[in-house]
Amino acid sequence: MGHCREAPAAAGPPPGRPGYDRLMTLRERALELLLLADADRKARQTQALERTGRVGAAAVIAEPAGVPGRPARPVLVPQTQLRRGSLATREGHAALLHAVAHIEFNAINLALDAIWRFPGMPDEYYRDWAQVAREEAYHFRLMRDHLATLGFRYGDFPAHDALWQMTERTASDVLARMALVPRTLEARGLDASPPMQAKLRGIADARGVAILEIILRDEIGHVAIGNRWYRWLCKRAGLDPVAHYAVLAERHEAPRLQPPFNEEARRQAGFSAEELAGLRR
C-alpha cells in the first residue's frame, strides 16, 4: 500500500463557534459536511476537506439524524419513472446534464460517508476518500455551472436515489461498501462516459464533452481507490477478492452489470484480467 501520506497542518477552529475548544478531526468534518443540505455550500466546503489535519481513525462516531443532507430539490423518484426528452431540445439537453450533476452530488455524499462511517482503517484510507470527495465536488460544480448556461439549475429535474440506496445497504460493512459502491455502481460511470460524450458531440456541446473527459479521468482514479481498499480488506480477512465479490453482490442485491463496458478504463482502474473476463460472460 505504500506509506501513509503526511497530514497537512491543521487550520484554525471553524469561525463562529463560541466555546469550540478543539479542532475537528477529518472524520468529524466529513460528517458535518455530509449533513449539509445546501448543495452549493456542501460542494464548496468539501473542496477544502483535505486541509483538515488529524484523521481520528480509531474513533467511533455516532450517526446523527439527517444523513445525508440534501436540498429540497431535486424531487427523488424511482429510476423507472425518469423520462429524458430529445437532446435536440434545450430541455432534453439540460436533463442529461442535470442527471450527471446529480450523480456527482451523490458521489460527494458517498465519499464523505466512506470517511466518517468506518473507524479503524489506516489513515491513508481516509486521505484517499478526502481526495475523492474534493474531486467529486469539483465535478459537481463544473456540471452545475454548465447546466446554468442552458438556463437551468440543479434541482430543476427529478432524479433517482439508486446510488445512496446501496450506500445504506452496505452501511455496516466497509468491505461490502468498497466492493459494491466505488467498484460496481461508480465504475458504471467509466462505461457510460464515452456514449454520453458521443451524444453531446452530436449536438455540438464541446464544453459538456470536455467536462465528461475530466470526470472520466478522475473517476478512473476513484474506482482504483475502491479496488485497492477492497483488495486490502480481502487480504486482511483471508478472502479471495473475485469469489467474495459474488457473495457480496448476491447478499446486497447489486444490479447485474450490462454491456457496453469500457474495458480500457476498467483496466486502468485496477480490475484484473479475470474480472474483465467475467464481465463478458
C-alpha positions as CSV (number, residue, x, y, z in Angstrom):
1,M,0.0,0.0,0.0
2,G,2.9,2.3,0.5
3,H,3.4,4.8,3.3
4,C,0.6,6.9,4.6
5,R,0.6,10.5,3.4
6,E,1.7,13.1,5.9
7,A,-1.3,15.0,7.2
8,P,-1.2,18.7,6.4
9,A,-1.0,21.2,9.3
10,A,-4.4,21.8,10.8
11,A,-6.2,25.0,10.1
12,G,-7.7,27.2,12.9
13,P,-11.0,26.5,14.6
14,P,-14.1,26.9,12.5
15,P,-15.4,30.5,12.6
16,G,-18.5,31.4,14.5
17,R,-18.4,28.6,17.1
18,P,-18.1,30.0,20.6
19,G,-16.5,27.6,23.0
20,Y,-15.2,25.3,20.3
21,D,-12.2,24.0,22.3
22,R,-10.6,21.6,19.9
23,L,-10.0,21.1,16.2
24,M,-12.3,18.8,14.4
25,T,-10.9,15.6,13.0
26,L,-11.1,14.9,9.3
27,R,-13.8,12.2,10.0
28,E,-15.9,14.6,12.1
29,R,-15.6,17.3,9.5
30,A,-16.7,14.8,6.8
31,L,-19.8,14.0,8.8
32,E,-20.5,17.7,9.3
33,L,-20.3,18.3,5.5
34,L,-22.4,15.2,4.8
35,L,-25.2,16.7,6.9
36,L,-25.2,20.0,4.9
37,A,-28.4,20.3,2.8
38,D,-27.3,23.2,0.6
39,A,-25.7,21.6,-2.4
40,D,-23.5,24.6,-3.4
41,R,-22.2,25.0,0.2
42,K,-21.5,21.3,0.5
43,A,-19.6,21.2,-2.7
44,R,-17.6,24.4,-2.0
45,Q,-16.6,23.4,1.6
46,T,-15.9,19.8,0.6
47,Q,-13.2,21.1,-1.7
48,A,-11.3,22.2,1.4
49,L,-11.8,19.0,3.4
50,E,-8.2,17.7,2.7
51,R,-6.9,20.7,4.7
52,T,-8.4,19.2,7.9
53,G,-5.5,17.8,9.9
54,R,-5.8,14.9,12.3
55,V,-7.8,12.0,10.9
56,G,-9.2,10.4,14.1
57,A,-9.2,7.0,12.5
58,A,-10.0,5.0,15.7
59,A,-13.0,6.9,17.0
60,V,-16.5,5.5,16.7
61,I,-18.8,8.4,15.7
62,A,-22.5,8.1,16.4
63,E,-24.7,8.6,13.4
64,P,-27.0,11.6,13.8
65,A,-30.4,12.1,12.1
66,G,-30.4,13.7,8.7
67,V,-27.8,11.6,6.9
68,P,-27.3,12.6,4.1
69,G,-28.2,16.3,4.0
70,R,-30.0,17.1,0.7
71,P,-31.6,20.1,-0.8
72,A,-35.4,20.0,-1.1
73,R,-35.0,19.6,-4.9
74,P,-34.5,17.6,-7.0
75,V,-37.5,15.5,-6.2
76,L,-36.4,11.9,-5.9
77,V,-38.4,9.3,-7.9
78,P,-37.9,5.6,-8.8
79,Q,-35.4,5.3,-11.6
80,T,-38.0,3.7,-13.9
81,Q,-40.1,6.9,-13.7
82,L,-37.4,9.1,-15.2
83,R,-38.0,10.2,-18.7
84,R,-35.5,12.3,-20.7
85,G,-36.5,14.2,-23.7
86,S,-34.7,14.5,-27.0
87,L,-31.2,16.0,-26.9
88,A,-32.3,18.1,-29.8
89,T,-34.3,20.2,-27.4
90,R,-32.8,22.6,-24.8
91,E,-34.8,20.8,-22.1
92,G,-33.7,17.4,-23.1
93,H,-30.0,18.6,-23.3
94,A,-30.4,20.1,-19.8
95,A,-32.0,17.0,-18.4
96,L,-28.9,14.9,-19.4
97,L,-26.5,17.4,-17.8
98,H,-28.7,17.5,-14.7
99,A,-28.5,13.7,-14.4
100,V,-24.7,13.9,-14.4
101,A,-24.7,16.7,-11.9
102,H,-27.0,14.6,-9.6
103,I,-24.6,11.6,-9.9
104,E,-21.7,13.9,-8.9
105,F,-23.6,15.4,-6.0
106,N,-24.4,11.8,-4.8
107,A,-20.8,10.9,-5.2
108,I,-19.8,13.8,-2.8
109,N,-22.0,12.2,-0.2
110,L,-20.7,8.7,-0.9
111,A,-17.1,9.8,-0.3
112,L,-17.9,11.7,2.8
113,D,-19.9,8.8,4.2
114,A,-16.9,6.4,3.5
115,I,-14.7,8.7,5.6
116,W,-16.8,9.2,8.8
117,R,-18.7,5.9,9.0
118,F,-15.9,3.3,9.2
119,P,-13.4,3.5,12.1
120,G,-10.2,1.6,12.4
121,M,-8.9,1.9,8.8
122,P,-5.4,3.2,8.0
123,D,-5.0,7.0,7.8
124,E,-4.3,6.6,4.1
125,Y,-7.8,5.2,3.5
126,Y,-9.4,8.4,4.9
127,R,-7.0,10.6,3.0
128,D,-7.8,8.8,-0.2
129,W,-11.5,9.3,0.2
130,A,-11.0,13.0,1.1
131,Q,-9.3,13.4,-2.2
132,V,-12.2,11.6,-3.9
133,A,-14.7,13.9,-2.1
134,R,-12.8,17.0,-3.3
135,E,-12.8,15.9,-6.9
136,E,-16.4,14.9,-6.9
137,A,-17.3,18.4,-5.5
138,Y,-15.3,19.9,-8.4
139,H,-17.1,17.7,-10.9
140,F,-20.5,18.8,-9.5
141,R,-19.6,22.4,-9.7
142,L,-18.4,22.1,-13.3
143,M,-21.6,20.4,-14.4
144,R,-23.8,22.7,-12.3
145,D,-22.2,25.7,-13.9
146,H,-22.6,24.2,-17.4
147,L,-26.2,23.4,-16.8
148,A,-26.7,27.1,-15.8
149,T,-25.6,28.2,-19.3
150,L,-28.8,26.5,-20.6
151,G,-31.0,28.4,-18.1
152,F,-31.5,25.6,-15.6
153,R,-30.3,24.9,-12.0
154,Y,-29.6,21.7,-10.1
155,G,-32.9,20.6,-8.8
156,D,-35.0,21.6,-11.8
157,F,-35.5,18.0,-12.9
158,P,-36.4,14.9,-10.9
159,A,-33.7,12.4,-10.0
160,H,-33.3,8.9,-8.6
161,D,-31.6,7.6,-5.5
162,A,-30.1,4.3,-6.5
163,L,-26.5,5.2,-5.5
164,W,-27.5,6.1,-2.0
165,Q,-29.7,3.1,-1.6
166,M,-26.6,0.8,-2.0
167,T,-24.8,3.0,0.5
168,E,-27.4,2.3,3.1
169,R,-27.3,-1.4,2.3
170,T,-23.6,-1.5,3.0
171,A,-23.5,0.8,6.0
172,S,-22.4,-1.9,8.4
173,D,-19.6,-3.4,6.3
174,V,-16.7,-1.5,4.8
175,L,-15.7,-4.5,2.7
176,A,-19.2,-4.6,1.1
177,R,-19.1,-0.8,0.7
178,M,-15.8,-0.9,-1.2
179,A,-17.0,-3.8,-3.3
180,L,-20.4,-2.5,-4.3
181,V,-20.2,1.3,-4.4
182,P,-16.9,2.5,-6.0
183,R,-16.0,-0.6,-7.9
184,T,-19.6,-1.5,-9.0
185,L,-22.0,1.4,-9.2
186,E,-19.5,4.2,-9.7
187,A,-17.5,2.0,-12.1
188,R,-20.6,2.1,-14.4
189,G,-19.6,5.8,-15.0
190,L,-16.5,4.5,-16.7
191,D,-18.7,2.6,-19.1
192,A,-21.3,5.4,-19.5
193,S,-18.9,8.3,-20.3
194,P,-17.9,7.5,-23.9
195,P,-21.5,7.0,-25.2
196,M,-22.6,10.2,-23.3
197,Q,-19.7,12.1,-24.8
198,A,-20.8,10.9,-28.3
199,K,-24.3,12.2,-27.7
200,L,-23.0,15.6,-26.6
201,R,-20.7,15.8,-29.6
202,G,-23.8,15.1,-31.8
203,I,-25.4,18.3,-30.5
204,A,-22.1,20.3,-30.6
205,D,-21.7,20.6,-26.8
206,A,-18.0,20.8,-26.7
207,R,-17.9,22.1,-23.1
208,G,-20.0,19.1,-21.9
209,V,-17.7,16.7,-23.7
210,A,-14.7,18.3,-22.1
211,I,-16.2,18.1,-18.6
212,L,-17.0,14.5,-19.1
213,E,-13.4,13.9,-20.1
214,I,-12.3,15.4,-16.7
215,I,-14.8,13.3,-14.9
216,L,-13.7,10.1,-16.6
217,R,-10.1,10.8,-15.9
218,D,-10.7,11.3,-12.2
219,E,-13.2,8.5,-11.9
220,I,-10.6,6.0,-13.1
221,G,-8.6,7.1,-10.0
222,H,-11.7,6.8,-7.7
223,V,-12.5,3.3,-8.8
224,A,-8.9,2.4,-8.4
225,I,-9.1,3.6,-4.8
226,G,-12.1,1.4,-4.3
227,N,-10.3,-1.6,-5.9
228,R,-7.2,-1.0,-3.8
229,W,-9.1,-0.9,-0.4
230,Y,-11.4,-3.8,-1.4
231,R,-8.3,-6.0,-2.1
232,W,-6.6,-4.7,1.1
233,L,-9.7,-5.7,3.2
234,C,-10.0,-9.1,1.5
235,K,-6.3,-9.8,2.1
236,R,-6.7,-8.8,5.8
237,A,-9.7,-11.1,6.1
238,G,-8.1,-14.0,4.1
239,L,-10.8,-13.8,1.4
240,D,-10.5,-14.3,-2.4
241,P,-11.5,-11.0,-4.0
242,V,-13.2,-12.5,-7.0
243,A,-15.1,-15.2,-5.2
244,H,-16.1,-13.0,-2.3
245,Y,-17.4,-10.3,-4.7
246,A,-20.0,-12.7,-6.0
247,V,-21.1,-13.4,-2.4
248,L,-21.4,-9.7,-1.6
249,A,-23.2,-8.9,-4.9
250,E,-25.9,-11.5,-4.1
251,R,-26.2,-10.6,-0.4
252,H,-26.7,-7.0,-1.1
253,E,-28.7,-7.3,-4.3
254,A,-26.3,-5.5,-6.5
255,P,-27.5,-4.8,-10.1
256,R,-26.3,-7.2,-12.8
257,L,-23.9,-5.2,-15.0
258,Q,-24.8,-4.9,-18.6
259,P,-22.6,-4.0,-21.6
260,P,-21.1,-2.0,-23.2
261,F,-18.0,-2.0,-20.9
262,N,-15.2,0.5,-21.1
263,E,-12.6,-2.2,-20.6
264,E,-9.6,0.0,-21.0
265,A,-10.8,2.4,-18.3
266,R,-11.6,-0.5,-16.1
267,R,-8.1,-2.0,-16.6
268,Q,-6.6,1.4,-15.7
269,A,-8.7,1.4,-12.6
270,G,-7.2,-1.9,-11.4
271,F,-9.7,-4.6,-12.5
272,S,-7.9,-7.8,-13.1
273,A,-8.0,-9.8,-16.4
274,E,-10.1,-12.4,-14.6
275,E,-12.7,-9.7,-13.5
276,L,-12.8,-8.2,-17.0
277,A,-13.4,-11.7,-18.5
278,G,-16.2,-12.2,-16.0
279,L,-18.0,-9.2,-17.4
280,R,-18.2,-10.8,-20.8
281,R,-19.9,-13.9,-19.6
